[in-house]
Amino acid sequence: MSHKRSPPTPPDSAPPTPGIVTHYATELPATASGTFLPETATPAGSKRWTRNFTASQQPIPRPVISPVQKVSPVPVATPRQAPTPPAVSATPTAPAAPGGGLDNLVKIFQFIDAKFSDLFKTTDLEPEDQAIKDARDIVTLRQTYQWQQPGKTDPSYPPCLKSIPPDDTTGLLAIFNAERLVDMGLSILPPKVVPDYLSQYLFGPTGGKTMADLESDMIRLTKQNKNIGSESSIANRPDWFSDAVFGQQSFTGPNPTSIQRASTVWVKGFADQAKKQKNTPMYSLITTSDPESFYIQDYSYFRDACGAFPGATLESDDKLKKRYGCAVVTLLQLSKTGNLHPISICIDFVMSLDHSVVVFNKRLRSTDPTKGEKNDWPWRYAKTCHMISDYCRHELGAHLNNCHFIEEVTIVAAYRSFTADHIVFKLLEPHWLKTLSLNKSAREALVPLIVVDIVGISKPATYNFIMSAYRNFHFTDSYIPADLSKRGFTPETLSHPRFHNYAWAHNMLPMWLVLQKFVSSVLAPHYPTDAAVESDPAIRSWCNEMRSPAGAQMLTFPDIKTVEELTSAIVMCIHLASPQHNTINYLQCYYMSFVPAKPPCFSTPLPKSLAELQKFTESDLIAALPVNDERVWLMAEQLPYLLSYGVAEDQTLVEYAKGLQDGAVGSGDEGMEKAAKGLVDDLVGLGVVFARNSEAMDDRVVEYAVMDPTRLAVSILI
């Protein structure tokens, strides 16, 4: 029986929370996922779970829950006032605005329409059309879903879908919040096009001569509940710049996936630099501490990824207002009590540490007095360098490539391999909601119109970086148990008190196991033996499409021959689409909309020597931020604000599981009903585990609730 797929629900009005484990066990109460009955002819009245979320085009009313608990803003200087907008009259007369008034407003919306018109279209299918779509054979599917290979477009992207079929198209207004989309569109325009009063009214003043000015602007927006101030922000906490907050972001910030155990080579290298600088206390700390206590954030590969020479300056290709990037290497020490403390930063790795500027923290340990942190401007500059590098790695690597683009190639390969009645298709397809259209908008608009114009590298370097991230992505090594072990957080040792602040890892491991349990139970009746997997031509096709030079070109995708390999590959696809993307995407507004906390670039060249860096004052750091480039500043604010919009209740992982269960009840499919009920119960149990994990963190200001199963997006849908 066919069921009409209603238009996707627009993004909801509340974002998911970023919430608190005194208990670190990954085990959940034993709730059997059951088994899946052998596939037979579809009973009358049965239905499979599809993207049939709701017929409503309006967001579901729900209480507004901030991503984090707001704290009282730190007292600062009196906020600078934005110009008062002209009074709005009931009569439609054009306001007397500088720079063209109404003419400029018309130009603004003409620009937005011209840039995004092709992306606003959404196609809804009637039941009979959906039935025809579901009946497509492999030949038709392969004609419909064709690969676009790198080098076939300008700019070049990793392998992707050549063109989205009309019946799979989702318009931007069904993906993004309309108001935030318009704000993003306005920020793209050159300042001379947007009337100054309108920019000031919408976004508030930009720039400032002191950090207090910038904090004041954010506090004013928060009090007015306007634009980025309508969401919680790291700027609302008085210690946002501190070592403690800096270190914790490697565990629960927007990029919690790159922190790793420092090799002996890196540890010795930093020790040698401490000795070279005659920093005896730091040299003693590094050489006498447990080597396994050192962790690293390594961005030293950036020049190679950008296609730049080893000693080249990382900079944009603008002639007038250049932007600058850096390839940071940060050494951190994890104390026995679980505090991740930064002890040294190479602000830009140029060939070797000996050829680079390396600065050490005056605070050797996390327990040292914090009194001088606020005014240690050379160290704060170095930490800002780290954030610029992490911005690039996060947006272009961990987010855009490792989630969006990797998921897309698994989707294209699956469409070209499985018909709609195949069990693997049924498991994967619900997690594709909006992803293809969203990725198209990223390639055609978000990257070329925004990201390229705010990062501190050139346009060619940006696309080289994306391609490098794709080529170096290792599919099976990214399975959560393998990924954690590779980075020094083995599942067996994760329960040690030293790791209690790494809530991301404590959450991801049991989530992986729950998904593995569910997928395994669904696959069991279809693949009772490994031989059944190996003999399935559809699975063979999926592997070939993923590994082929004419397909996804991903040789690290498994050559699936066993039930275990098939289960893990499917779990990985769901993991990327749902929990992984959730943690990478939905904390952006909190951590990144306040530009000084995580800027995309510098506006001035980096210091060439340690002596030069040690002379830095507050004015040097302010001048380095893009405070005088209004367009870059606004885009850097608005991009995380746009991308962090909340998930509709009916597009969450829990609702997906409930939909599966309800559909199985209606069809009499006891196997699926049992499996789906097990998934629902397990997800509810995970909610309790995740809350404990968040409560166990030392930082009680920020909840880590971004993985709350009731708010976890079912797919990459924004």
N, C-alpha and C positions, 0 to 999 in steps of 0.2 A: 504494500500500500504506500502510495507516494504522499509525502507531506510537504506543503509549501514552505520554503525557507523564507522567513520574514526578514525584512531589512535589519542589519545588525544594529544593536542598540548603541547610540552614541556614547562616548566616554562619560563615566559618571562624574558626579560633582565632588566626590571626595577621594583624595589619593590614598593609597595603601600606607600603612604606618611603617617607618624604618625600624619597640616594645620590649621583658627582662628576664645560667642554669646552676642552681645549687646541686643539680643532678645531671650527670653528663651521659648517662647510659643511652645508647641508641636503640635499645630494645623497646618495643611497644607491647601492650597487652595482646596476647595471641588472639587474633581475629582472622579466621580462615577466609581467604579470598575465594575459596571454592574452586571449582573446575568449570570449564566451558564445555558444554555438550557438543558432540560432533556436529558439524554443520550439515543441515539437511535443507530440504525445500523450505522456503520462508513461509511460516504459517500465516493464514489470513489475519489481517489486523496487526501484524508485527511491524516494528519500525526500528531502524538503527539510529543511533544518536548522530545528529548532524548539527550544522551551525544554525539550528532553528531556535535561536535563543528567545526572542520575544517579538511580538508584532509592534510593540511600542517604539516610537521614534524619540520618546522623551526619557531622560535619565530617571532611574528609579529613585524616589526620595529616600534619603538615608541621612543619619546624623553626620555632621562634618567631623572627621577625625583627622587631626594633624599627623603628619609623618612622624613627628616627635613631640615630646612634651615641651611646651614653650616655657622659658624661664624669664624672669624679670630682666629686661634689658639693662646693660651696664650704663650707669650715668655717664653722659658725655656732654659735649658742648651743645648749646641750643641748636636744634636742627635748622638748617638753612631752608628758607621757604621757597617753594616753587612759585613761579608766576601764576597769578590767578587767571583762570581762563575767562574769556569774554562771556558775558551773560547771554544765555540762550533765550531767544525770543520765540513766541508762538508763531510769528510770521516767518516764512521761509526766506529770510534775507541772509546774504552771505556775510559772515563775520569779517570785520576789518582786521585781517591778520597779516603779519609781515610775510614777505616771500610769496604772495599770490593768493592767500586765503582759500576760497572755495576752489579756485583753479588747481591749487596744489592738492587739495583733498581728492578732487576728481582724478588727478594724475596718480595719486597713491593707490586708489582702488582699481584704476585701469591697469596699473602695474601688477597688482596682486592677481587680478583676473587673467592677465596675459600670461603670467608665469605659471599659474596653477590650474588654468581652466581644464586641461586634459586630465587633471588628477581629481576633479570633483565628481566625476561621473560614477554612479553606482547602478548596477544592474540587479534587479530582482527577478527571480524565476517563478513562473507559474508551475503548479504541480506537474502538469504534463511535460513541461520543458525540463523539469528536474528529473523526471523519469527517463527522458531521452538521454540526458547527460549521464545518469548513472548506468545506462546500458551501453556506453561507448566501449568498443573493443580496443585492443592494444594498438592496432594500426591507426585508428582514429586518434587515440591518445597521443601517440608519438608525432602525429602530424600537428596536433593542437599545441602540445607542450614541447617546444624546440629549444635547444641550447643556444645561448649567446656566448661565444668564446671571447677571452681577452684579446684585445687588439682589433676587434671588429667594430668598436665604437670609439669615439673621442669625447671624453677621456676613457681610458681602458679600465674596466673593472674585472674582478674575478668572474668565473663562469656563473651565469644566471639565466633566468627565463628570457627568451628573446622577445616575446610579447605576451601580455596577459589576455586570455580569452575574455570576450565581453561578459560572459556569464560568471566570471570570477572576479570582476572588477568591484572594488570598494572605494567610494569617493573619500576625499580628505575629511569632509565634514562628518563622516561616519567613523573616522579614525581619531581626529584631533578635536579638541574643544575649539569652537568657532572663534570665541573671543581671543583665546591665546594664539590661535593661528593668525588672526589679523594683527595682533601685537607683534608677532614674529615677522610678518610681512612688512610692517611699518619699520621695524628695526633694520631691515635689509637696505632700505632706501638711503641714499646719501642725505646727510643732515640738511643740505640746502633745499631739498625737495619737500621735507616735512616741516610745516610751520613750527617755529620754536615753541610757541605757547602750547601746541598740541603735544609735542614731545615731552615737554616739562609736565604737562597735566597728566599724561598717561604713565610716564615712567619715572617722573621725579628728576631732580638735578643729577647730572653726571659729573664725575671728577671731584676734586677736592685737594687741599694742600696738606692734609694730615690724615692719619688713620681715623682719628676722632671724627673728622668730617664725613668720611665714608661710612663709618658705623652709624653716625647720626642720620644720614640719609636713609639707611636701611631701617633704623628704628622708626623714623617718621612714616615710611611706607607700611611698616608693620602696624603701627597705631591706626593708620588710615585704612588698613585692610585692603590695600590697593596693589594690583599687579603682583610682582614677586613677593610683596609684603603680605599677601593673603595666605602664604604658606609659611610654615616654620622654617627658620634659617639658622645656620651655624653662627651667623652674626648676632643672634639673640643671646648667646652665652658669652660672658665676659672673658672666658679663657680660650676663645676659639683659636688663638695663635699659639697656644702652649705646646710643649713637647708631648704632654700626655694625650691631648686631642689629636695631635699630629700622628703619633704612633698608633693610636687606636683605629685610625682610619684604614690602616693596612689590614685590619681584621674585620671591620664592619662598615667601612666607607663604601663609596660607589665602585671601587675596584679592589675587592678582597681576594683576588685570584692570582696575584703575581708575587706576593711575599714568599720568600723561600729561604731555606737554610744556606748560610754563607759558606762558600767553599774555603778550604785552607789557603788557597791562592789569594782570594780577596781579603781574608783576615790578615794574612801576612803583609799584603800590600798596604793596608791601612796602618798596620803597626809600624811598618817602615816609614810611612809618612809622618807618624807621630814622633818617631825617633829623629827624623830629618828636621822637624820643626822644634826639636828639643822640648817636646811636650811630655815630660817624664811621667806625670800621673796617668795620662791617657795611654802611653806606651805600656806602662805596668798593668793597667786594667786589661788591655787587649791581650797581652802575652801571658797573663796569669789566670784569666777566666776560662771557664769551660768552653772549649771551641764550639760545642753544640748549642751554646746560648746565643750565638750570633746569627742574625738573619739579614737578608739583603733585598733591596729593591734595585734591580739592575736594568738600567736603560742605556747601557753602554753600546748597545747594538744599533742605536738610532741612525747613525750616519750610514751604516751599511744598508739598513732598511730603506732609507731615503734615497739610496743611490748616489750618495755624496762621497767625496774623497775623505780619507781619515781625518785630515786637519781642517776641513772646510768649515766655514761659519754656517750655522743653521739659521737661516733668515728667509723672510718672504721675498718675492720678486717685485714688490712695489718699489717705485722709484722715489716717491716723496715720503710716505710714512711707512718705514720698514718695521716689520715685526721680527722678533728674535725668539728662537727656541733653544733647547739645551738637552744634553744627554746625561742625565744625573746618575750617579751611583750612590746609594744611601746605605750606610751600615747601621744596623740597630741591634740592641741587645735585649733579649727576653729574660727578665728576672725570674727567680724561682717562684715569686708570687704572681707572675703573669703580666707584668708591665712591660710593654714594648717601647723601648726608649731609644731615640736616635742619638748616636754618638759621633758620627762623622758623615759629611756630605761632600762628594766630589761634584761641584756645581755643573761641570760639563766635561765629560770624559773625552779627551782628545788623545787617542793612540795609547796612552798609558797614564797611570796616576802621577808619574814623575813629570809628565808634560801638561798636567791639569791643575786646576786650583782646588785644593782640598782644605776644608775647614773643619775644626773639631768643636764639639759642644763644650761650653764651659762647665755645664752640669754633667759630671761623669756618670751619675746614676739618677734613676727616676726619683729617688728619695732625697736628692739634694735640694736645698732651698730654691724656691721659684721666684724670689723677689726680683731678680734682675732680668727675667725672661722677656718682659714686655719691651724693654729698651735695648735688648741685644740685637741691634739692627743688622750686623753682618750675618748672624745666625738666622734671623728671620728672613733675610734675603735668600740665604741658602735653602731654607725650607720652602720658600716660594719657588725657587728653581725646581725643587723636587715636584711640587704640585703642577708646574707647567709640563714637565716630562710625563707625569702621571695622567694629566689631562689628555695628552696626545695618545698615550698607550690605551687609556680607557675608551675614549671616543672612537678612535680608528681601529683599535685592536680588539680589546675585550668586548666592546659593545657592538660596533658596526660589523666587524668581520666575524668574530668568534660566536656571536649569537645570530644576527640577521642574515649574513651571507652564507654561513655554514648551514644554517637551517634551510635556507632557500635551495641549496643544491640537493639536499636530501629530499625536499618536496618535489623538485623537478624530476629527479631520478625515480622517485616513487610513482609519480603520475605516469611516467613512461614505462612502468613495469607492472603495476597492479591495477586490475579492474576494480570497480567499486564494490564488488562482492567478496573480495579477498580479505582475509582476516587481518593482514598487516595494514592494508589500506584503512580498514575500519578502526584500527588502533591509532593510526597516525593522523588521519584527515581532520578530526576535530581540533587538532593543535596547529592547524594551518590558517586559522581565522585571521583575515586581514593582512597576513604577512607578505604575500606577493605584491599587493598594491602598496603597502607601506614601504617595502624595499624599492619599488619603482620610484616612489616619491623621494626616497633618500638619494638614489642615483641621479635623478633629474633635477632635484631642487635643494634638499638639505645639505648635501655635500658640496656641490659646485657654488651655490649661492650663499652659504653660511660658513660651513666648517673650513673650507679653503681660505676664506677671507678673515679668519680669526686665529688660526694656529700660527705658530712661529716658524713655519717652514714654507718653502715655495710650493706652488701648485703642482709641478711635476713630482716633487718630493712627497707630497701628500698622497698622490695616487700610487707612487712607488711603495710607500709605507703600507697602504691597504693591500696591495698585491703581495708584499712580503709577508704580511700577517696571514694571508690566505695560504701561501705556499708552505709556511712553517707551522701551520696548525696540524696537530697530530690527533686524529680522531680517537683512537683507542686509549692513548695516554691521557686523554681528557676525561675519561670515565672517572667519576668522583673518587672511588677508592685508590685508583692509580695516580690521579692528580695530586691528592693529598700526600700520598707516600713519596712521590717524586719531589715534592716541595719541602719535605721534612716533617710532615704531620701524619704519621702513619695512623690508621684507624685504631690499631692496638694501643697506642700511647696517647691518643687524643684525650682520654679521660684524666690524664695527669693534671693536677691543679695549675701547673704552669701555663696550660692552654685554655684556661676557663674563659678568657676574654675573646677567644676566636669563635664567636657565636655563629658566624657564617659556616664554618666547618662542622660545628656541632649540629647545625640544622641540616646541612646538605647530605651528610652521610645517612641519617635515618630516612630522609626523603628519597634518596636513591634506592634504599632497600625496600621502601614501601612501593615505589613504582616498579621495581624489579619483581616483587611478589605478585603484584597485580598482572603485569604483562605475562609473567610465567604461567599464571593460572589460566589466562585467556588462551594462550598458545598451546597449552598441554594437549587438549583433545585433537587439535589439528596437526600437531607434530609430536606423536608419541615417541619417536626415535630420531636420532641424528640423521639417519638415512632419509627420513621424510623431508627434512630441511634441505639436505644436499640435492635431492631429486626434484625440488620445486623450481620450475623454470622461471617463475616470477622473482623469486629471491635471487637466483643466479643473475637475472637481468638487472635487478637493483644494484647488486655488487658491481657488475660490469659498467653500468651507467655512472656510478660513483668513482670508479677507478680508471675509467677509460680516458685517454688523451682527448677524445672527442666529446667527453662528458664533463664530469666534475673535476677530473684530473687529481683525484685525492687517493693516492696509493696507501694512505694510512687507514682508509676505511677497510674494515675486515672483509676478507674473502670468506663469507659466512658458510660454514659447513655443519655447525652443530646448533642444537637448541639454545645452549648457553650463549653462543655468539649472536644468534638472532635476537634473543631477549635483551642482551646488553646494548645492541645497536638501536633497537626500538626505544629502550629506556633513555639512551643518550639523546635521541631526537626529541623526546618529550621533555627531558631535562633542559635542553637548550631553549626550547620554546617557552617553558613555563618557569620553574624555579630559578634557573640560571639567569635568564633575561630579567626576571623580576628584581633580583638583587643588584644587577648591573644598572638597570634603567631607573627604577622608581625612587632612588635616593639622590638623584642628580640635583633636584631643586634645592633640597636642604643643604647639600655640601657645595654646590657650584654656582648658584644664582647670585651669591655674594662674591663678586669677582675677586676681591683681594684674597679670599680664602683658597681659590683654585683658579687662577687666571689661565687663559689659553696661550698666552704669549707675553713677552716683554716688549716694551717700546724703545728700549735703549740697549746698546750692546752690553754683553756680560763683561765683568772685570777680568783683566788678563793676568792678574797676579793676586796672591794672597794679601800682599801689602795694600793693594788697591781696595780689595774687598773689606779689609779690616778698618778702613777709614769710612765705610758707609754709615750714613745716618738715616733718619726717617725720611728726609727729603729725597735721598737717593732711591730708596725703595718706592716711594710714591711716584717719582719721575719714571721709574722703570715700568710701573703698571700702565696699562693702556687708558689712563684717565683722560688723556687729551685727544683720544680718538673716539669720539662719541659713537660712531657706527660700530666699531669693534666692541666697545663696552656694552652697548645695548644688545647686540647679538649674543654676546657671552652671557648676559643676564637672561635673555628670553629663551634661548635654546633649551636649557634644562627645565625652565618653567613650562615650555610647550610639551616636552617629552615625559614629564613626571605626572601628567594628569591621571586621575584615578581610574580604576577598573570598575565597570558596571557589574552589579551583583550577579547577573546571569551569565557573565563571561569569566567566571572563576573556575578553578580546578575542582572545587567542591561541588559546584552546580553541574559541572560536566559529569562528575561521578554520580550525582543524584539523577541526572537525566538518563544515564546509562541504566541505572537501576529501575527507574520508572518505565523506560522502554521495554526492559526485559520482563517486567511484571505484566505489561500489556500483551506481550507476545507469548507468554508461557515459557520463556527460555530460562529455566531454573539455573543453568550453569552460569549464564551471564548475570542473572539476578544476584547469585551468591558472590560472584567475583566483584561486581559493582558495589554491593553492600559492604564487602570487605574493604574496598578502597575508601568508601565513605567513612567507615569506622576508623580506619587507619589514619586518614587525614584529620579527622576530629581529634584523635589521640595525639597526632603530631602538634596540633595547636597548643596542647597542654605542655608538651615537651619544649616547644619553641619559647613559650612564655617563661618557663623555668630557666632556659638558657639565657634569655635576656635579663632576667632578674639577677642572675649570678655574675653579670659583668660588673666590674668596678665602677665604670662610668654609668651613673644612675640618671644623668640628665637626658640621655638619648635612649629611648626604647629601641630594640632591634626587632621590629615586628613586620619587616618587609616580606617575610615568608609566611605570614599568617595564611593558612590554607583557605580561609573564607574570603581573602582578598588577593589571592594569588591568581594572576591572569592565566587563562587556559592556553594562551598562545602569545606570540610576539605581535601584539595588536596595537602598539604605539611606540 
